[in-house]
């Protein structure tokens, strides 16, 4: 079972890889507007990578309802139990 800190660590690593930017530090309130290059195409890449790395599946409805990284972390933690 993952704790919140472990989820953020893994998400930060994922974002560093996808955006080739080691300076990204994700917080619960982080949104696409906060990260250069986070567009609809990259959003799809992020969701696929999250599902693969965490071994979870999210519905399109869940993905559409995500407002920030905190929402994503909640889903990951709920599914990883």
C-alpha positions, 0 to 999 in steps of 0.5 A: 500500500502506498502512502501519500508521500510515496505517491507524490515521489513517483508522480514527481519522477513521472512528470520529470520524465514526461516534461524533461524538467527536473524543477517540477515539484508537484503539490496538491493544488498543482494544475495543468496551468502551472506546468509549461507544456501540459496540454491535452495531448500531454494530459493523455500521456500523463493518465496512461503513464499513471495507470501503468506505473501505479497499476490502476485504471481510471474512467474517462469520467474520473479523468474529466473531473480531476481539478488538480494533482491532489485529486489525482493522488486521491484516486491513486491512493484509493485504487492502490489499496 
